[in-house]
């Protein structure tokens, strides 16, 4: 029977597979934790955020540009 002799390449491949598995495990654990924390969100915080949003004054409209005198050039005269 033939013997299976592990080589350095086999060790490297196994180490890389372990590293990839560990990386995916960390990412999945991170996403799972984020999802769990989002599910535990306090409804009072949502109500407070909505109240703050409703109480904010509307954005003021910018003032109209001043009227030009008949002798003044268009501000973009150099573009044409």
Protein Blocks (a to p, Z undefined) as FASTA:
>chain_A
ZZddddfklmmmmmmmmmmmmmmmmmmmmmmmmmmmmmmpcfklmmmmmmmmmmpccddd
ddddddddfkbccfklmmZZ
